[in-house]
Amino acid sequence: MKVADILEVDGCRMVEPSFAELSEDFCTALLLRARPDEARLLVDEEEEPLALALHDGLNGWQAVSFLFRDPTLAAIECFEAVGGEIYQESREAWLSAVREYYSLDICATVHPALEDLRPDREGKIRDLLDEVWGDRAGTCCLDCCCGSGVGTAALRAGGVRALAYDNDPGLLALGLSRGRLAPEDTMCIDAQEASCYIAPVPLGAAFMAGEIYSYNASLWEGIITGLLNLTGEALITVGTEAEAARVEGWCAGQGQDAGVFENRRDPIYDRWCCVTRRV
């Protein structure tokens, strides 16, 4: 469902410039510069505010989202002053609509990166997933640092719902344009900040995490530990045995039961695998 459909308006612009900026308080103040003649407050199942939409003759409908920040008193007072209407929707439905809004914005404004997918890689990942997890159809899995979405496509082919995130809009644009990434389940965010935008789910994956060197190890440790904190089980693939050993150490440091094995299906991208489970 689209943002505009949920708010029952003919077109609506989100004031926040990007999905990652949905946590920024200043965006609410930007909306309140309008001189509204109509207002709509969206609330969730618990009647907690999800979004505020204002209409004026110059800008039409504009909205801010309260998914990742609290509404301000000024926003509520503005709504009441206009005599606005209250709408209700589930938090998950609104979150999906907002993810779709910003994914489609990436498609419209960002030139896709060059195709980076080897024709056989998705199938090899699918085989790897079958070996590690078996049939997990219907389960939700995070695809951390998803790139152009080859891992997401493999997960979806097995009936798994993949929530994908990466901070490279060009790669996301490529994956969205190829249909590997689902707009309603894709986010352009810093993987180190994933817990600000994502609730814990059963499974997590990071395909071809790295290349991991001593100078960027702290960055990757933050990304991997962030993924572990959001998931019960995780599969992390890297190119070398040394990288896998480093990842295994990070997992053990988080109290995870971790093991490493060699994946001979792919000698380049997913050669070494670390499988972890929270204990």
Backbone bond lengths (Angstrom), bond angles and torsions (degrees), N, CA, C in turn:
res aa  C-N    CA-C-N  psi(-1)  N-CA   C-N-CA  omega(-1)  CA-C   N-CA-C  phi
1 M - - - 1.461 - - 1.525 109.41 -
2 K 1.318 116.77 137.40 1.459 122.10 -178.32 1.529 111.01 -78.55
3 V 1.342 115.35 156.99 1.458 121.52 175.18 1.525 110.62 -54.58
4 A 1.332 116.48 -47.83 1.464 120.53 -178.38 1.523 111.98 -64.69
5 D 1.320 117.05 -35.00 1.464 120.34 179.02 1.521 111.06 -66.28
6 I 1.315 117.17 -41.89 1.461 120.59 179.58 1.528 110.42 -63.26
7 L 1.331 116.49 -40.02 1.462 120.75 -179.77 1.524 112.45 -83.52
8 E 1.338 116.33 -7.25 1.465 123.07 -179.90 1.532 111.71 56.17
9 V 1.349 113.73 52.49 1.465 120.93 176.93 1.524 108.58 -130.33
10 D 1.331 115.80 161.21 1.465 121.69 177.29 1.520 109.18 -90.08
11 G 1.323 115.48 84.94 1.457 120.08 179.93 1.512 111.50 85.38
12 C 1.334 115.76 139.85 1.461 121.04 -179.49 1.519 108.99 -155.70
13 R 1.325 116.31 134.64 1.465 121.03 177.63 1.521 109.14 -105.25
14 M 1.321 116.00 131.18 1.457 120.70 173.37 1.526 108.62 -78.34
15 V 1.311 116.70 133.84 1.465 121.05 -177.77 1.527 110.85 -72.89
16 E 1.320 117.54 -36.03 1.458 119.84 179.05 1.532 109.16 -62.88
17 P 1.343 118.18 127.17 1.476 120.14 -176.26 1.525 114.56 -64.27
18 S 1.322 118.17 -26.32 1.457 121.03 -176.73 1.522 109.40 -149.81
19 F 1.336 115.88 165.19 1.457 120.11 177.61 1.525 110.75 -60.28
20 A 1.323 117.03 -40.65 1.461 120.58 -178.31 1.517 112.39 -63.03
21 E 1.331 117.52 -23.37 1.473 120.74 -178.96 1.527 113.07 -90.97
22 L 1.332 117.24 9.57 1.460 120.12 176.66 1.528 112.05 -67.79
23 S 1.311 117.72 -13.39 1.462 121.17 178.08 1.526 112.63 -92.04
24 E 1.323 117.95 -1.33 1.465 121.78 -172.88 1.528 111.78 -89.94
25 D 1.329 116.53 122.14 1.464 121.97 -177.09 1.532 113.22 -65.74
26 F 1.345 117.04 -29.17 1.463 119.03 -175.02 1.521 112.39 -61.90
27 C 1.336 117.20 -23.38 1.457 120.28 -178.05 1.527 112.29 -65.89
28 T 1.330 117.51 -31.36 1.459 120.13 177.00 1.517 109.99 -63.84
29 A 1.329 116.52 -42.85 1.470 120.41 179.20 1.522 111.08 -62.64
30 L 1.337 117.92 -34.73 1.464 120.65 177.85 1.527 110.95 -62.19
31 L 1.333 116.81 -42.45 1.468 119.93 179.11 1.510 111.22 -63.91
32 L 1.321 117.25 -38.11 1.463 120.65 -173.98 1.519 112.85 -74.04
33 R 1.328 118.21 -0.95 1.465 120.48 172.44 1.529 111.63 -72.29
34 A 1.335 115.79 -18.89 1.476 119.85 -178.62 1.521 110.90 -67.09
35 R 1.334 114.71 159.66 1.471 121.93 172.38 1.526 106.90 -109.76
36 P 1.310 117.10 82.89 1.470 120.46 -168.03 1.521 113.17 -75.46
37 D 1.344 113.53 146.88 1.460 119.90 170.93 1.532 111.14 -110.68
38 E 1.373 116.09 -10.57 1.457 121.94 174.02 1.522 108.71 -143.02
39 A 1.326 115.70 153.90 1.460 120.25 178.25 1.522 109.81 -147.36
40 R 1.350 115.55 146.92 1.451 121.26 176.49 1.514 108.70 -136.62
41 L 1.319 115.45 128.77 1.459 121.91 177.21 1.520 108.13 -108.79
42 L 1.321 116.14 122.84 1.457 121.46 178.75 1.522 108.45 -98.10
43 V 1.340 116.92 129.52 1.456 121.84 178.49 1.522 109.43 -122.16
44 D 1.344 115.81 159.47 1.460 120.64 -179.10 1.522 111.41 -94.10
45 E 1.326 116.24 -166.52 1.465 121.54 -176.37 1.521 112.34 -62.59
46 E 1.347 116.59 -27.40 1.463 121.33 179.10 1.519 111.77 -96.16
47 E 1.336 116.19 11.54 1.463 123.59 -179.36 1.531 112.75 63.34
48 E 1.354 114.80 27.46 1.459 120.58 172.58 1.521 108.81 -89.46
49 P 1.340 118.22 139.05 1.463 120.53 -177.43 1.528 112.92 -60.92
50 L 1.329 115.11 133.66 1.461 122.38 175.50 1.521 111.86 -106.87
51 A 1.330 116.76 -35.25 1.462 120.00 -175.32 1.521 109.53 -162.17
52 L 1.320 114.99 156.13 1.466 122.32 171.92 1.515 107.77 -126.38
53 A 1.326 116.44 127.31 1.467 122.03 177.12 1.516 109.07 -117.71
54 L 1.329 115.90 133.80 1.459 121.75 178.29 1.522 109.65 -123.27
55 H 1.323 115.92 145.50 1.459 121.81 177.38 1.518 109.64 -119.08
56 D 1.321 115.16 134.53 1.466 119.69 168.53 1.517 109.00 -138.11
57 G 1.318 116.39 165.47 1.460 121.02 -173.86 1.505 114.09 -67.14
58 L 1.325 117.83 -22.19 1.456 121.18 -176.99 1.532 112.34 -87.11
59 N 1.325 116.77 -45.07 1.469 121.47 -171.71 1.523 114.70 -106.89
60 G 1.327 118.17 -6.03 1.454 119.85 -175.34 1.519 110.66 70.76
61 W 1.327 116.97 -146.04 1.459 121.40 -179.43 1.526 110.80 -88.02
62 Q 1.332 115.63 129.60 1.458 123.16 173.39 1.525 108.01 -131.10
63 A 1.332 116.25 148.43 1.463 119.55 -176.23 1.521 111.09 -139.88
64 V 1.324 114.73 153.68 1.461 122.07 168.34 1.523 107.69 -121.90
65 S 1.324 115.90 153.91 1.462 121.24 -177.06 1.522 110.33 -111.62
66 F 1.321 115.73 140.67 1.462 121.83 177.49 1.526 111.54 -109.17
67 L 1.324 116.80 28.94 1.459 120.67 177.66 1.518 112.08 -63.65
68 F 1.323 116.85 -38.75 1.463 121.32 -172.72 1.525 113.01 -124.00
69 R 1.313 117.39 15.80 1.450 121.96 173.73 1.525 108.25 -155.51
70 D 1.314 115.87 162.27 1.461 120.06 -178.34 1.526 110.53 -85.78
71 P 1.334 117.30 149.09 1.457 119.87 173.92 1.527 109.64 -69.24
72 T 1.312 116.18 148.30 1.463 119.94 177.61 1.520 109.92 -87.89
73 L 1.321 115.25 158.98 1.463 120.34 175.93 1.520 110.22 -60.54
74 A 1.343 116.31 -38.04 1.464 120.25 179.64 1.522 111.27 -61.74
75 A 1.349 117.64 -36.20 1.462 120.82 179.37 1.526 110.87 -66.62
76 I 1.320 117.24 -43.68 1.462 120.61 179.28 1.526 110.68 -66.27
77 E 1.315 116.82 -40.37 1.468 120.57 178.92 1.522 110.98 -64.88
78 C 1.338 116.89 -37.08 1.468 120.31 177.04 1.520 110.32 -62.89
79 F 1.332 116.13 -46.67 1.466 120.71 178.40 1.527 110.85 -57.83
80 E 1.303 116.91 -46.09 1.468 120.43 -178.30 1.522 111.47 -66.94
81 A 1.333 117.32 -37.37 1.463 120.84 -179.33 1.525 112.06 -64.02
82 V 1.346 115.24 -34.54 1.466 119.59 179.71 1.527 110.85 -78.64
83 G 1.340 116.20 -20.48 1.458 119.43 -174.75 1.514 111.02 73.91
84 G 1.338 115.59 47.27 1.457 121.13 -174.14 1.513 114.07 -75.43
85 E 1.336 114.43 174.31 1.462 122.39 179.92 1.521 109.80 -103.28
86 I 1.326 115.48 148.58 1.458 121.68 178.36 1.528 109.54 -102.97
87 Y 1.352 115.71 131.87 1.461 122.42 176.27 1.523 107.79 -119.56
88 Q 1.330 116.19 155.37 1.463 120.04 -178.61 1.529 110.74 -128.66
89 E 1.335 115.26 138.32 1.463 121.71 177.28 1.520 107.94 -153.36
90 S 1.315 117.71 156.10 1.459 120.02 177.85 1.526 109.82 -68.08
91 R 1.315 115.05 149.12 1.465 120.23 179.20 1.525 111.03 -60.24
92 E 1.333 117.12 -39.61 1.459 120.73 -178.66 1.522 111.62 -65.63
93 A 1.350 116.54 -39.96 1.466 119.57 179.33 1.522 110.82 -65.09
94 W 1.327 117.06 -41.55 1.462 120.20 179.08 1.535 110.71 -66.99
95 L 1.329 116.81 -41.62 1.456 120.16 178.89 1.524 110.78 -61.39
96 S 1.321 117.79 -43.29 1.463 120.99 177.79 1.525 111.47 -61.90
97 A 1.333 116.17 -41.26 1.465 120.47 179.57 1.522 111.45 -65.06
98 V 1.324 116.47 -38.34 1.463 120.35 179.85 1.530 110.45 -70.54
99 R 1.335 116.65 -42.14 1.473 118.19 175.31 1.524 110.41 -58.39
100 E 1.339 117.42 -43.20 1.456 121.02 179.26 1.519 111.08 -62.38
101 Y 1.328 117.66 -42.30 1.467 121.79 -179.63 1.537 110.42 -55.68
102 Y 1.326 116.61 -49.41 1.463 118.90 -176.37 1.527 112.09 -75.73
103 S 1.313 118.14 -28.73 1.465 120.22 174.46 1.527 110.79 -65.81
104 L 1.321 116.72 -43.25 1.464 120.27 178.53 1.526 110.73 -67.55
105 D 1.332 116.60 -31.64 1.469 119.77 175.43 1.523 110.17 -64.87
106 I 1.330 117.58 -40.62 1.469 120.79 175.65 1.526 110.17 -60.39
107 C 1.326 116.39 -44.50 1.473 119.89 179.41 1.519 111.60 -59.62
108 A 1.333 116.48 -35.62 1.462 120.90 -175.67 1.524 113.42 -82.53
109 T 1.335 117.98 -22.97 1.463 120.07 -170.55 1.526 114.65 -119.66
110 V 1.328 118.40 -13.47 1.466 121.46 -174.70 1.520 109.49 -114.66
111 H 1.331 115.22 130.96 1.468 119.80 176.90 1.526 108.70 -74.69
112 P 1.330 118.73 127.14 1.470 120.23 -177.67 1.522 112.24 -63.06
113 A 1.316 115.67 145.63 1.460 120.88 172.47 1.524 109.69 -64.48
114 L 1.323 116.09 165.09 1.462 120.44 175.95 1.531 109.77 -66.11
115 E 1.318 116.53 146.51 1.457 121.30 179.84 1.530 110.37 -55.58
116 D 1.325 115.35 129.14 1.462 120.04 -176.44 1.523 112.51 -122.13
117 L 1.325 118.03 13.97 1.458 121.22 -172.94 1.522 111.32 -101.91
118 R 1.327 116.85 122.52 1.463 120.90 170.12 1.518 108.14 -72.18
119 P 1.341 118.30 138.62 1.468 121.04 -173.38 1.522 114.58 -55.77
120 D 1.338 117.64 -30.13 1.459 119.58 -174.96 1.525 113.88 -96.55
121 R 1.334 118.46 -1.08 1.464 118.98 -171.51 1.524 112.45 -70.47
122 E 1.325 117.86 -39.43 1.464 119.12 -179.77 1.528 111.21 -59.95
123 G 1.322 117.16 -43.39 1.454 120.51 179.11 1.513 112.48 -63.18
124 K 1.326 116.70 -37.81 1.458 120.35 179.06 1.523 111.00 -67.05
125 I 1.326 116.31 -38.89 1.465 119.55 176.92 1.522 110.02 -66.62
126 R 1.329 116.66 -39.48 1.463 120.24 178.15 1.528 110.79 -59.55
127 D 1.335 117.50 -43.42 1.460 121.75 177.28 1.529 110.84 -62.68
128 L 1.330 116.36 -41.18 1.456 120.74 178.84 1.527 111.06 -62.83
129 L 1.315 116.98 -43.34 1.462 121.13 178.47 1.522 111.47 -62.22
130 D 1.317 116.39 -40.48 1.463 119.88 177.59 1.529 111.22 -61.43
131 E 1.332 116.14 -39.68 1.467 120.19 179.80 1.523 111.27 -67.48
132 V 1.329 116.60 -42.98 1.465 120.45 -172.66 1.526 112.10 -80.58
133 W 1.319 116.70 -44.72 1.461 120.27 -171.86 1.525 114.32 -114.94
134 G 1.301 118.32 -16.32 1.457 119.72 -176.03 1.519 110.92 67.82
135 D 1.317 116.13 -147.23 1.458 121.37 -177.84 1.516 109.77 -83.77
136 R 1.337 117.31 109.78 1.462 122.86 176.53 1.527 110.64 -119.90
137 A 1.312 117.08 29.92 1.467 121.01 -179.15 1.523 109.91 -54.93
138 G 1.322 114.98 136.06 1.456 121.29 179.30 1.516 114.41 89.54
139 T 1.340 116.97 -9.29 1.466 121.27 179.93 1.525 109.30 -86.30
140 C 1.329 115.99 151.65 1.464 120.83 177.27 1.523 109.57 -95.39
141 C 1.327 116.30 136.36 1.465 122.79 -178.60 1.515 109.96 -134.90
142 L 1.324 116.83 134.71 1.458 121.28 172.79 1.524 109.43 -82.43
143 D 1.341 115.59 135.23 1.465 120.84 171.98 1.516 106.72 -109.32
144 C 1.328 115.08 94.77 1.461 122.75 -174.90 1.525 109.82 -78.89
145 C 1.349 116.00 133.80 1.464 120.98 -178.34 1.524 109.07 54.36
146 C 1.322 115.36 55.27 1.470 122.81 -169.40 1.514 113.97 -69.68
147 G 1.343 119.01 -16.88 1.453 120.25 -177.41 1.515 111.48 59.56
148 S 1.323 116.99 -129.33 1.465 120.72 -179.11 1.521 112.54 -90.38
149 G 1.340 117.40 6.63 1.457 119.41 167.17 1.504 117.67 95.97
150 V 1.330 119.37 20.04 1.458 119.02 179.67 1.531 110.42 -65.15
151 G 1.332 117.58 -41.05 1.453 120.34 177.75 1.509 111.98 -65.05
152 T 1.329 115.95 -41.35 1.463 120.58 177.32 1.516 111.04 -60.37
153 A 1.325 116.93 -43.17 1.470 120.37 179.35 1.519 110.81 -61.98
154 A 1.334 117.32 -40.80 1.460 120.92 179.23 1.530 110.62 -66.56
155 L 1.318 117.10 -41.44 1.464 120.87 177.69 1.521 110.95 -62.75
156 R 1.310 116.15 -46.10 1.469 120.32 -178.81 1.527 111.26 -64.96
157 A 1.330 117.00 -33.79 1.467 120.13 178.32 1.528 111.43 -63.06
158 G 1.334 116.32 -26.25 1.455 120.75 178.03 1.517 113.27 -94.21
159 G 1.338 117.07 11.87 1.455 120.52 177.41 1.508 114.85 82.86
160 V 1.327 117.45 7.94 1.459 121.96 178.84 1.527 109.06 -87.39
161 R 1.325 117.07 138.43 1.459 119.85 174.56 1.523 108.17 -85.24
162 A 1.316 117.25 118.30 1.459 121.96 -176.71 1.519 110.52 -104.48
163 L 1.328 116.27 123.36 1.460 122.22 169.78 1.518 106.97 -96.44
164 A 1.334 116.45 114.68 1.457 121.32 -170.63 1.521 111.01 -107.54
165 Y 1.339 115.61 143.00 1.462 118.56 176.71 1.524 111.15 -148.87
166 D 1.318 114.32 145.44 1.459 123.21 -179.66 1.520 106.91 -161.37
167 N 1.321 117.31 160.60 1.464 119.80 178.53 1.519 112.82 -105.88
168 D 1.334 117.98 13.55 1.470 122.04 179.15 1.526 108.99 -107.97
169 P 1.328 118.36 100.80 1.473 120.13 -177.08 1.518 113.22 -64.02
170 G 1.343 118.13 -29.13 1.458 119.87 178.54 1.514 112.15 -65.39
171 L 1.334 117.12 -43.08 1.465 120.61 177.05 1.530 110.94 -67.44
172 L 1.325 116.36 -39.98 1.461 118.92 177.32 1.523 110.87 -62.85
173 A 1.338 116.69 -40.93 1.461 120.04 178.00 1.520 111.17 -60.62
174 L 1.331 116.64 -38.76 1.459 120.82 177.45 1.527 110.56 -63.85
175 G 1.328 116.75 -49.18 1.460 120.26 -178.90 1.510 113.08 -64.07
176 L 1.325 116.62 -38.09 1.464 120.47 178.05 1.530 110.42 -67.19
177 S 1.325 116.68 -41.66 1.469 120.20 -178.25 1.525 111.83 -68.68
178 R 1.328 117.65 -28.06 1.464 122.09 179.18 1.528 112.69 -87.94
179 G 1.328 116.79 -7.58 1.455 120.19 179.80 1.517 114.31 82.49
180 R 1.329 116.68 7.53 1.467 118.71 177.76 1.524 111.19 -76.72
181 L 1.305 116.78 -31.46 1.460 122.84 178.39 1.518 109.52 -105.00
182 A 1.331 116.30 137.79 1.465 122.07 177.14 1.524 108.57 -91.99
183 P 1.341 119.21 124.40 1.466 120.47 -176.37 1.522 113.94 -53.60
184 E 1.331 117.33 -39.46 1.463 120.47 -176.27 1.524 113.04 -74.52
185 D 1.345 117.54 -8.05 1.466 121.46 -178.16 1.523 112.27 -124.40
186 T 1.329 117.41 24.67 1.461 121.83 -175.79 1.522 110.63 -125.91
187 M 1.337 116.57 139.07 1.461 121.82 -178.91 1.525 110.90 -135.57
188 C 1.317 116.28 136.84 1.460 122.03 173.11 1.524 107.22 -97.76
189 I 1.338 115.82 95.77 1.458 122.28 -177.72 1.524 109.67 -141.78
190 D 1.319 115.80 163.84 1.457 122.42 171.31 1.519 107.60 -75.20
191 A 1.323 117.84 122.17 1.462 121.33 -177.08 1.518 112.40 -59.83
192 Q 1.334 117.43 -25.12 1.464 119.83 177.57 1.523 111.92 -69.76
193 E 1.331 117.08 -17.64 1.461 121.76 -179.02 1.526 111.65 -108.31
194 A 1.325 117.38 17.81 1.465 120.55 -172.92 1.521 113.30 -58.03
195 S 1.325 117.22 -35.05 1.464 119.61 -177.23 1.523 112.82 -65.83
196 C 1.324 117.44 -16.07 1.471 120.61 176.93 1.535 111.28 -74.14
197 Y 1.329 117.37 -19.98 1.461 121.56 -171.36 1.534 113.58 -123.06
198 I 1.325 117.92 -11.12 1.462 121.22 -171.27 1.524 109.79 -130.77
199 A 1.316 115.95 134.28 1.460 121.62 174.03 1.524 109.73 -86.45
200 P 1.333 118.82 155.66 1.466 121.16 -179.50 1.525 112.90 -58.53
201 V 1.336 115.45 143.43 1.467 122.95 178.43 1.530 108.22 -134.26
202 P 1.341 118.66 168.57 1.472 119.64 -175.87 1.528 115.03 -65.70
203 L 1.346 117.31 -41.32 1.458 120.49 -170.23 1.525 111.68 -121.35
204 G 1.330 114.83 154.57 1.461 120.45 174.23 1.514 110.63 -146.30
205 A 1.323 115.98 149.80 1.464 120.63 179.06 1.517 109.93 -143.25
206 A 1.323 114.85 148.02 1.462 121.89 170.53 1.520 106.01 -138.80
207 F 1.320 116.05 105.73 1.459 121.35 -176.70 1.518 109.58 -91.64
208 M 1.326 116.54 129.00 1.455 123.98 -176.52 1.529 110.52 52.72
209 A 1.342 114.72 57.83 1.470 120.13 175.26 1.528 108.39 -72.89
210 G 1.261 117.43 123.71 1.475 119.45 -178.29 1.518 110.24 117.54
211 E 1.226 116.41 -174.30 1.460 131.40 28.31 1.535 111.89 -77.38
212 I 1.350 116.43 136.45 1.446 122.43 -174.20 1.526 108.92 -107.24
213 Y 1.343 115.69 118.82 1.459 122.64 177.94 1.529 108.53 -122.55
214 S 1.324 116.32 173.87 1.462 119.58 -179.37 1.523 111.42 -62.11
215 Y 1.344 117.33 -35.14 1.462 119.23 -175.88 1.528 113.25 -75.17
216 N 1.352 118.30 -20.91 1.462 118.82 178.88 1.531 112.25 -117.84
217 A 1.338 116.03 12.16 1.463 119.31 -176.44 1.515 112.17 -62.76
218 S 1.331 117.97 -37.36 1.471 119.37 -179.03 1.526 111.23 -65.18
219 L 1.341 116.51 -35.44 1.463 120.43 176.26 1.527 110.29 -62.14
220 W 1.334 116.35 -49.41 1.458 119.88 -178.30 1.523 111.95 -69.10
221 E 1.311 117.76 -32.44 1.463 119.42 176.32 1.530 110.54 -62.50
222 G 1.343 116.40 -41.01 1.457 119.38 177.25 1.520 112.50 -64.22
223 I 1.327 116.57 -39.01 1.466 120.83 178.78 1.529 111.07 -66.11
224 I 1.337 115.86 -47.32 1.465 120.36 -177.06 1.527 111.10 -67.88
225 T 1.316 117.60 -45.09 1.468 119.02 179.76 1.520 111.12 -65.82
226 G 1.333 117.12 -32.33 1.458 119.57 174.34 1.515 111.93 -62.83
227 L 1.345 116.28 -40.55 1.461 120.62 176.40 1.523 111.11 -64.48
228 L 1.328 117.25 -43.00 1.461 120.96 -179.38 1.524 111.67 -62.41
229 N 1.324 116.73 -37.45 1.459 120.69 -179.10 1.525 112.75 -68.59
230 L 1.326 116.86 -18.12 1.470 121.25 -178.09 1.526 113.01 -101.01
231 T 1.324 117.73 -2.99 1.467 120.07 -172.12 1.524 111.41 -136.42
232 G 1.338 115.35 157.32 1.456 120.94 174.93 1.506 113.00 -88.52
233 E 1.331 116.67 -33.28 1.458 123.32 177.43 1.518 108.52 -135.51
234 A 1.332 116.43 147.57 1.461 118.97 -179.47 1.520 110.88 -144.57
235 L 1.328 114.53 149.60 1.465 123.67 173.64 1.520 107.36 -123.06
236 I 1.326 116.09 121.42 1.461 121.59 -178.22 1.521 107.61 -124.83
237 T 1.326 117.15 124.50 1.459 120.45 179.73 1.522 110.26 -113.30
238 V 1.333 114.70 145.73 1.470 122.19 178.98 1.527 108.14 -141.40
239 G 1.325 114.59 175.45 1.456 118.56 -174.79 1.512 115.45 -88.59
240 T 1.352 117.76 -24.80 1.462 119.64 -173.38 1.527 110.99 -129.86
241 E 1.322 114.87 158.73 1.464 120.73 178.87 1.527 111.03 -65.36
242 A 1.323 117.37 -35.82 1.460 120.63 179.35 1.532 110.86 -63.88
243 E 1.320 116.54 -40.99 1.470 119.74 177.19 1.520 110.52 -64.40
244 A 1.322 116.80 -40.86 1.458 120.65 -179.99 1.528 110.78 -62.86
245 A 1.332 117.04 -40.58 1.462 120.54 178.59 1.525 111.06 -63.54
246 R 1.319 116.19 -38.26 1.460 119.87 178.10 1.529 110.49 -65.03
247 V 1.339 116.26 -44.83 1.463 120.58 178.68 1.528 110.33 -62.16
248 E 1.340 116.91 -42.28 1.462 120.82 179.23 1.527 110.41 -59.09
249 G 1.326 116.82 -39.67 1.455 120.44 178.29 1.514 112.22 -63.85
250 W 1.351 116.78 -40.74 1.461 119.67 177.04 1.525 111.27 -62.96
251 C 1.336 115.75 -40.99 1.466 119.83 179.99 1.527 110.69 -64.08
252 A 1.326 116.20 -44.80 1.466 120.10 178.84 1.520 110.67 -61.73
253 G 1.326 116.42 -36.84 1.458 120.89 178.18 1.511 113.72 -64.96
254 Q 1.320 116.42 -20.79 1.459 122.11 176.96 1.528 111.94 -94.75
255 G 1.345 116.85 10.31 1.449 120.46 179.12 1.519 113.92 76.73
256 Q 1.353 116.27 21.06 1.458 121.09 -179.22 1.525 110.65 -91.24
257 D 1.313 116.26 147.76 1.465 122.38 169.00 1.521 106.97 -83.63
258 A 1.328 117.55 108.96 1.466 121.55 -171.48 1.514 111.02 -124.72
259 G 1.335 115.22 147.04 1.455 121.53 175.76 1.515 110.47 -144.76
260 V 1.332 116.04 152.41 1.468 122.13 -177.35 1.524 109.21 -119.03
261 F 1.327 116.19 140.66 1.463 120.23 172.56 1.522 109.76 -145.82
262 E 1.324 115.31 160.43 1.459 121.52 179.66 1.521 109.43 -91.16
263 N 1.322 114.88 131.61 1.467 122.41 178.58 1.526 107.91 -104.90
264 R 1.306 118.13 101.73 1.465 121.69 -174.09 1.527 113.20 -80.78
265 R 1.340 117.04 -1.14 1.464 118.67 177.73 1.527 111.39 -65.78
266 D 1.334 116.07 -34.20 1.460 119.88 -173.62 1.527 108.84 -132.83
267 P 1.324 118.59 107.87 1.467 121.14 -176.10 1.522 113.77 -77.30
268 I 1.335 118.05 -3.73 1.466 120.03 -174.07 1.526 111.53 -115.91
269 Y 1.333 116.96 -63.13 1.464 120.33 -166.39 1.528 113.48 -83.98
270 D 1.309 118.40 -48.21 1.463 122.18 -171.53 1.532 110.30 -121.30
271 R 1.324 116.58 41.93 1.478 120.99 -171.06 1.521 111.73 -67.03
272 W 1.339 117.17 -40.67 1.451 120.85 -177.39 1.520 109.56 -117.54
273 C 1.330 116.19 136.19 1.469 122.12 -172.42 1.526 110.29 -124.89
274 C 1.301 115.26 136.80 1.460 122.07 172.63 1.530 106.96 -115.46
275 V 1.320 116.08 121.16 1.463 122.34 178.97 1.524 108.11 -109.91
276 T 1.317 117.05 129.90 1.456 121.31 -175.21 1.521 111.03 -129.27
277 R 1.320 113.67 154.39 1.463 120.58 175.91 1.531 107.97 -144.16
278 R 1.327 115.14 135.55 1.456 119.37 177.32 1.527 110.05 -70.24
279 V 1.326 116.15 135.59 1.469 120.70 -179.09 1.528 109.89 -119.29
